[in-house]
Every structure is written in structure tokens, then in C-alpha cells.
Amino acid sequence: MEEQRGPGPSHWWRDGPPWWHRPGDREPRPARWPWRSTVLITAFVLGGSNFAAHAQPHREQLDGYARLLLLVASLLLLWRQRHPVAVVFGTATAALVYLGAGYPYGPVFLAVAVSCFSAVVAGHRRAAWAALGLLWAGHALVALWLYRRLPPQGDKAAGVGQEIVVATWVLAVVALSELVRVRREQWARERADRAQAAQRRADEERLRMARELHDVLAHSISVINVQAGVGLALLDSDPEQARAALTTIKAASKEALGEVRQVLDTLRAPGAAPRAPAPGLARLPELVDQAATAGLTVDVRGEPPHLSPGADLAAFRIVQEALTNVVRHSGSRYARVLFEHEGGELRLRIDDDGPATGADAGGSGNGLAGMRERAAALGGTIEAGPRPDGGFRVLAVLPLHTREDQ
């Protein structure tokens, strides 16, 4: 049973935060304008810079030009989801001009960090790295060489330790951005894998139901067709025999309707337990009796072993389809069913003596394909074809123990 996962941090790390993607999203949504976060960042940058100016009296005081640079660097973040490359270079340039003008250090770097994060997550890694490299190289150039020609007056060269701090800051921003990008790609792959698995399960369930409906309807309609022909032929000459044929038609149609309803109930309520047990080899005598009403004598040899529910259903449907094909496509009115089991395998053989009475001798393509699919799903095989001495043979090899038993 799959473990239930709550909305805690571990769930976010494994599947992504709930606001990052929504269940059912099939196509990427258009980029939104990040108004709220941009307003908050702008307020923090402007307010934090004013606070930093009081703590750094040796730097140039904030004026209108400084506030304009801070405002430009922050408001550029409105376009960070639509034009991440232009925004990351724009914020880095604005921050570099701001520092080159001698204004106090402060939260202007926050706008650069946010724009770099958005560019890396959007897949523009080289652009983000280049912008941060430009900012660091420009800062180093100003702090180590151009400080004599730029304000403030009397500024001193920066120490190696300060440049190491700036480089560490740049690397931390890049590392965090790359980490989020990698996790986002993993979330996308996991969502795609889950969607493919769900589609695969839906396809397998649809194929299983198609096989069930084919097997049920093909067998029942074959019996009904034979008995309807008998009833029409004997309606005037032998009314009692015609009445018996109609009784058989009624019973066969009632059984078919019951099994069809069982399959359709599964469609209406996926995952719900079926109202009636799935048919298995325990119903083999009933299947032999139905074949007898269609004029086919069935000789069953060997004892069916105990099988898992899936293998039991598959074996029953294989016998049912093979006998239906004998009724519909063989001139023989006699069939043999043989059960042999050894070495963990069940060998199920159905023979008739022929001759074939139509172009679809041995069965229709859908029926044989359905038998092969049932056997393959359990790890078994099906061989079907004409016998050298005439007639037709279906040989199924199924494992006695499947995953259901484990």
C-alpha cells in the first residue's frame, strides 16, 4: 500500500511545493506578473539601503540618482519570469553602477540574487553565471583599482578578505539556484513518470476489459446463434425441441448479461470490489454443458490444479475461447481438453479433429490475440495452429504460481 504523505517539508522536497504545479496541469501556464513579491523586495531594498546609509557615513549619501538605481534594479524583477536573461543582466548592471558611484553597500544585492535564481531555474544558467561574474569582476575592479578615481573621496582599496566574501556570496547564490533547478527538473520527471504509469495502467485495464467482453460475448453469442438455428429448423416439426433451444438461448443471454454487467461495474467504480467472483476452472462443468447445448461434446482429461485467481481466470477464458472457436469454425462436434501440470507449470491443451469450415479456421484474430495476451500477462505462452493430422490445437503453458501468491 502506498504510504500517505502529508504536506510537510519532506513531501515538498520529494514532490515539490503545492503552489509550484497543480494536479491536472498538462501544459505550462503562461508566466504571471510577480507583483506582490516585487513590491515587497522593492520596499525592503529601499528601506534597507536607507538603514545601511546611516551605518556607512564614509560612503556617498543616498540621493535621487541612487534611489532611481535601487528602484530600477528592483522593478526589473517584474519581468524576471518573462525575460529572465535581460533581467539578470539589468539588475547586475544597476547594482554595479550603484556600487561604482560610491553609494553604501546594502540589500541591492537581493535583486541580483532573485533575478539570478529565476534565470537559473528557467534554464538560462550561462546567462546567470555570466551576469554574476560581470558583477563580481566589476566590483573587484572598482574596489582594487578604480577606487581612486571614483567616489567617495579618500576611499581605500578593499582587502582580499572582502573580495573573498563577495565571491562566496556569488557562489552561494549560484549553488542555491542550481539546487532548486535540479530539484525542479526531478519533480518534472517524476510527474511525467507518474502520468505515464497512470496512462499505462489505464491502457492495461482497458485491454483487460476488452478481452473480458470479447470472451463473454463471443462464447454466449455463439451458443445463441447455434440454438437459434436449431429452434428455427425445428419450430414446425418438433416444437418441444425448439422450446428447449429457446430455453438455452434465454439462459446463455442471461449469463452473458450478468458477466457484462460485472465488467461494466468495474468501469463505473474503478478499484471497487466486484459484486460476483471472477469465473474460473471451477465452472468448467458448466462450460462443458453449454458447449453440449451447442452440439459439441467435450472430453475433459486430467485434474485442474489449484491456481491463483488471475491464472484461474486466464485458464477458464482460454478454454472458453477455444471451445467457442470449435463451435464456430470447425466441422467437428467433438473436442478434448487435457490438463497436465509438472515443474510449476500447467499445460492446457484443447484439440478438435476438424475440418475447418471457414476462412477463420481455428478462431478470429481477436480471440487468439486475447488468449496470447492473457498468457503473456502471467508469464506463460500460447501456441495455436492446425495439427499435422488435421484439426486444430491450442496449447497454453501457464505458471502455477504467480505474483498474486507471493
C-alpha positions in Angstrom: 0.0 0.0 0.0 1.4 3.4 -0.9 2.3 5.5 2.1 0.2 8.6 2.6 2.3 11.7 2.6 1.4 14.9 4.4 2.1 18.5 3.3 5.3 18.6 5.4 8.8 19.7 4.3 9.8 16.2 3.2 6.7 16.0 1.0 7.7 19.3 -0.6 11.3 18.1 -1.2 10.1 14.9 -2.8 7.2 16.2 -5.0 7.6 19.9 -5.0 5.6 22.6 -3.1 1.8 22.6 -4.0 2.0 26.0 -5.5 4.7 25.0 -7.9 2.4 22.9 -10.0 -1.2 21.8 -9.9 -2.5 18.3 -10.4 -4.0 18.1 -13.9 -1.7 20.7 -15.4 -0.9 19.3 -18.8 0.6 22.4 -20.4 2.8 25.1 -18.8 0.8 28.0 -17.7 1.7 31.5 -19.1 4.1 33.5 -16.9 2.4 35.7 -14.4 3.4 39.2 -13.3 5.0 38.8 -9.8 3.6 42.0 -8.4 3.5 41.1 -4.7 7.0 39.7 -4.4 8.4 42.6 -6.5 6.7 45.2 -4.2 8.0 43.5 -1.1 11.5 43.3 -2.5 11.4 46.9 -3.6 10.3 48.1 -0.2 13.0 46.0 1.5 15.7 47.3 -0.8 14.8 51.0 -0.4 14.3 50.7 3.4 17.4 48.6 3.9 19.5 50.9 1.9 18.4 53.9 4.0 19.4 52.0 7.1 22.7 51.0 5.6 23.5 54.6 4.7 23.3 55.6 8.3 25.7 52.8 9.2 28.2 53.8 6.5 28.8 57.5 6.8 32.0 57.3 4.9 30.2 56.3 1.7 28.2 58.6 -0.6 24.8 59.6 0.9 21.7 58.4 -0.9 20.3 60.9 -3.4 17.7 60.8 -6.1 20.1 59.1 -8.5 20.9 56.3 -6.0 17.2 55.8 -5.3 16.5 55.6 -9.0 19.1 52.9 -9.4 17.7 50.9 -6.5 14.2 51.3 -7.9 15.3 50.2 -11.4 17.1 47.1 -10.0 14.0 46.1 -8.0 11.3 46.9 -10.5 13.1 44.9 -13.2 12.1 41.8 -11.3 8.6 42.2 -12.6 9.9 40.8 -15.9 12.0 38.0 -14.4 9.7 35.2 -15.5 9.1 36.5 -19.0 12.6 37.8 -19.8 15.0 36.2 -17.3 18.2 36.8 -19.2 17.6 40.6 -19.7 16.5 41.0 -16.1 19.6 39.2 -14.6 22.0 41.4 -16.7 19.9 44.5 -16.0 19.9 44.0 -12.2 23.6 43.2 -12.2 24.4 46.3 -14.2 22.3 48.5 -12.0 24.0 47.1 -8.9 27.4 47.6 -10.4 26.7 51.2 -11.3 25.3 51.8 -7.8 28.4 50.5 -6.2 30.7 52.3 -8.6 29.0 55.6 -7.7 30.2 55.0 -4.1 26.8 54.5 -2.5 26.6 52.4 0.6 26.6 48.6 0.5 23.2 47.2 1.2 20.3 45.0 0.0 20.7 46.0 -3.6 22.3 42.6 -4.0 19.0 41.0 -3.1 17.5 42.0 -6.5 20.6 40.4 -8.3 20.2 37.2 -6.3 16.4 36.9 -7.1 17.0 37.6 -10.8 19.8 35.0 -10.9 17.7 32.5 -9.2 14.9 33.0 -11.7 17.3 32.8 -14.7 18.9 29.5 -13.5 15.5 27.9 -12.7 14.2 28.9 -16.1 17.2 27.1 -17.7 19.4 30.1 -18.6 22.3 29.0 -16.5 25.2 30.5 -18.5 23.5 33.9 -18.6 23.1 33.9 -14.9 26.7 32.9 -14.3 27.9 35.5 -16.8 25.9 38.3 -15.1 27.2 37.3 -11.6 30.7 37.0 -13.0 30.3 40.5 -14.5 29.1 41.9 -11.2 32.0 40.3 -9.2 34.6 41.3 -11.7 33.3 44.9 -11.8 33.2 45.1 -8.1 36.8 43.8 -7.8 37.9 46.3 -10.5 36.4 49.2 -8.6 37.5 48.0 -5.1 41.1 47.2 -6.1 42.0 49.7 -8.8 39.4 52.3 -9.8 38.5 53.4 -6.3 41.0 56.4 -6.6 39.0 57.9 -9.5 35.5 57.1 -8.2 33.6 58.5 -5.2 33.7 58.7 -2.3 36.8 60.8 -1.8 39.5 59.2 0.3 38.2 55.7 -0.3 40.7 52.9 0.4 41.4 49.7 -1.5 39.4 46.7 -0.4 41.1 43.9 1.2 41.4 40.3 -0.1 39.1 39.1 2.6 36.3 41.4 1.4 36.6 40.1 -2.1 36.5 36.5 -0.8 33.3 37.4 1.0 31.8 38.8 -2.3 33.0 35.7 -4.2 31.5 33.4 -1.5 28.2 35.3 -1.8 28.2 34.8 -5.6 28.9 31.1 -5.3 26.2 30.7 -2.7 23.6 32.3 -4.9 24.6 30.1 -7.9 24.7 26.9 -5.8 21.2 27.6 -4.3 19.8 28.4 -7.7 21.3 25.2 -9.2 20.0 23.1 -6.4 16.4 24.4 -7.0 16.8 23.9 -10.8 17.9 20.3 -10.3 15.0 19.5 -7.9 12.5 21.2 -10.3 13.7 19.0 -13.1 13.4 15.9 -10.9 9.8 16.9 -10.0 9.0 17.3 -13.6 10.4 13.9 -14.5 8.6 12.3 -11.6 5.3 13.9 -12.6 5.9 12.7 -16.2 6.7 9.2 -14.9 3.5 9.1 -12.8 1.4 10.3 -15.7 2.9 7.6 -18.0 2.3 5.0 -15.3 -1.3 6.1 -14.9 -1.8 6.0 -18.7 -0.2 2.6 -18.9 -2.5 1.3 -16.1 -5.5 2.7 -17.9 -4.4 1.1 -21.2 -3.9 -2.3 -19.4 -7.3 -2.0 -17.7 -9.0 -1.1 -21.0 -7.3 -4.0 -22.7 -8.3 -6.4 -19.9 -12.0 -5.3 -20.2 -11.9 -5.6 -23.9 -10.7 -9.2 -23.6 -13.3 -10.0 -21.0 -16.1 -8.6 -23.1 -14.9 -10.4 -26.2 -14.6 -13.7 -24.4 -18.0 -13.4 -22.8 -19.9 -12.2 -25.8 -18.2 -14.5 -28.3 -19.0 -17.6 -26.4 -22.5 -16.7 -25.4 -23.5 -15.3 -28.9 -22.0 -18.5 -30.5 -24.3 -20.6 -28.3 -27.2 -18.4 -29.0 -26.6 -18.5 -32.7 -26.4 -22.3 -32.8 -29.5 -22.7 -30.7 -31.4 -20.1 -32.7 -30.7 -22.1 -35.9 -31.9 -25.3 -34.2 -35.0 -23.5 -33.0 -35.8 -22.2 -36.4 -35.2 -25.5 -38.1 -37.4 -27.4 -35.6 -40.1 -24.8 -34.9 -42.7 -26.6 -37.0 -41.6 -30.2 -36.9 -40.5 -30.5 -33.3 -41.9 -27.7 -31.1 -40.6 -29.2 -27.9 -37.0 -29.3 -29.2 -37.4 -25.8 -30.4 -38.7 -24.8 -26.9 -35.5 -26.4 -25.4 -33.4 -24.3 -27.8 -35.1 -21.1 -26.8 -34.6 -22.0 -23.1 -30.9 -22.4 -23.8 -30.8 -19.1 -25.6 -32.5 -17.4 -22.6 -30.0 -19.0 -20.1 -27.0 -18.1 -22.2 -28.1 -14.5 -22.7 -28.9 -14.1 -19.0 -25.4 -15.3 -18.1 -23.8 -13.1 -20.7 -25.7 -10.0 -19.4 -24.6 -10.8 -15.8 -20.9 -11.0 -16.8 -21.1 -7.9 -19.0 -22.7 -6.0 -16.0 -19.8 -7.2 -13.8 -17.2 -5.8 -16.2 -19.2 -2.5 -16.6 -19.5 -2.1 -12.8 -15.7 -2.1 -12.7 -15.7 0.7 -15.2 -18.2 2.8 -13.2 -16.4 2.3 -9.9 -12.7 1.8 -10.5 -11.0 -0.1 -7.7 -14.2 -1.3 -6.2 -14.5 -5.0 -5.4 -16.6 -6.9 -7.9 -20.0 -8.0 -6.8 -19.5 -11.6 -8.0 -16.4 -13.7 -8.1 -14.5 -13.9 -11.3 -15.1 -17.1 -13.3 -12.5 -19.9 -13.0 -12.0 -23.6 -13.7 -14.5 -24.4 -11.1 -17.1 -23.5 -13.7 -15.6 -25.9 -16.3 -18.5 -28.4 -15.9 -20.9 -25.5 -16.6 -18.9 -24.6 -19.7 -19.0 -28.2 -20.9 -22.8 -28.2 -20.5 -23.1 -25.0 -22.5 -21.0 -26.5 -25.3 -23.2 -29.6 -25.3 -26.3 -27.4 -25.9 -24.5 -26.1 -28.9 -23.9 -29.7 -30.2 -20.3 -30.0 -29.1 -19.2 -33.0 -27.0 -16.2 -32.1 -24.7 -14.0 -34.7 -23.2 -12.1 -33.3 -20.2 -9.0 -35.3 -19.1 -6.8 -34.6 -16.1 -7.5 -32.6 -12.9 -7.2 -28.8 -13.0 -4.7 -27.8 -10.3 -5.2 -25.0 -7.7 -4.3 -21.7 -9.4 -4.1 -18.1 -8.3 -7.2 -16.0 -9.2 -5.6 -14.4 -12.2 -4.3 -17.7 -13.7 -7.6 -19.4 -12.9 -9.5 -16.8 -14.8 -7.0 -16.9 -17.7 -7.2 -20.7 -18.0 -11.0 -20.6 -17.9 -11.2 -17.9 -20.6 -8.7 -19.8 -22.8 -10.8 -23.0 -22.7 -13.9 -20.9 -23.3 -12.5 -19.2 -26.3 -11.0 -22.4 -27.7 -14.4 -24.2 -27.4 -16.2 -21.2 -28.9 -13.9 -21.4 -31.9 -14.6 -25.1 -32.3 -18.3 -24.4 -32.4 -18.0 -21.5 -34.8 -15.2 -22.6 -37.1 -14.8 -26.4 -37.0 -16.8 -29.1 -38.7 -16.0 -31.4 -35.7 -18.6 -31.9 -33.0 -16.0 -33.3 -30.6 -13.3 -31.6 -28.6 -10.7 -32.7 -26.0 -9.4 -30.7 -23.1 -6.3 -32.0 -21.3 -4.8 -30.7 -18.1 -1.2 -31.6 -17.2 0.9 -30.0 -14.5 4.5 -30.5 -13.5 7.6 -28.4 -12.8 5.5 -25.4 -11.6 3.7 -25.2 -15.0 0.2 -26.0 -16.2 -0.1 -27.4 -19.7 -3.6 -26.8 -21.0 -4.3 -28.4 -24.4 -7.6 -28.1 -26.4 -7.9 -30.3 -29.6 -10.6 -30.8 -32.2 -10.5 -33.1 -35.2 -11.7 -30.5 -37.8 -12.1 -30.0 -40.7 -12.3 -26.2 -40.7 -15.5 -24.7 -42.1 -14.4 -21.2 -42.9 -11.6 -18.7 -43.6 -11.2 -18.1 -39.9 -10.4 -21.6 -39.1 -9.2 -22.0 -35.6 -10.6 -18.7 -34.4 -10.7 -15.0 -35.1 -7.7 -12.8 -34.8 -9.1 -11.0 -31.7 -9.8 -14.3 -29.9 -6.3 -15.8 -30.4 -4.7 -12.4 -29.6 -6.7 -12.2 -26.4 -5.5 -15.7 -25.3 -1.9 -14.8 -26.0 -2.2 -11.6 -24.1 -3.7 -13.4 -21.1 -0.9 -15.9 -21.1 1.8 -13.3 -21.6 0.5 -11.2 -18.7 1.1 -14.2 -16.4 4.5 -15.1 -17.9 3.1 -18.0 -20.0 2.8 -18.8 -23.6 0.1 -19.8 -26.2 0.6 -22.0 -29.3 -2.3 -22.3 -31.7 -2.5 -23.8 -35.2 -3.5 -26.7 -37.4 -2.4 -30.2 -36.4 -0.4 -32.3 -38.8 -3.1 -35.0 -38.8 -6.0 -32.5 -39.3 -8.0 -30.4 -36.8 -6.8 -27.6 -34.7 -4.8 -27.4 -31.4 -4.5 -24.7 -28.7 -1.7 -25.3 -26.2 -1.3 -23.0 -23.3 1.5 -23.1 -20.8 0.8 -21.1 -17.6 2.8 -20.8 -14.3 1.1 -22.5 -11.3 2.4 -19.7 -9.0 2.3 -16.0 -9.9 3.0 -12.8 -8.1 -0.5 -13.0 -6.6 0.6 -15.9 -4.5 3.6 -14.1 -3.0 
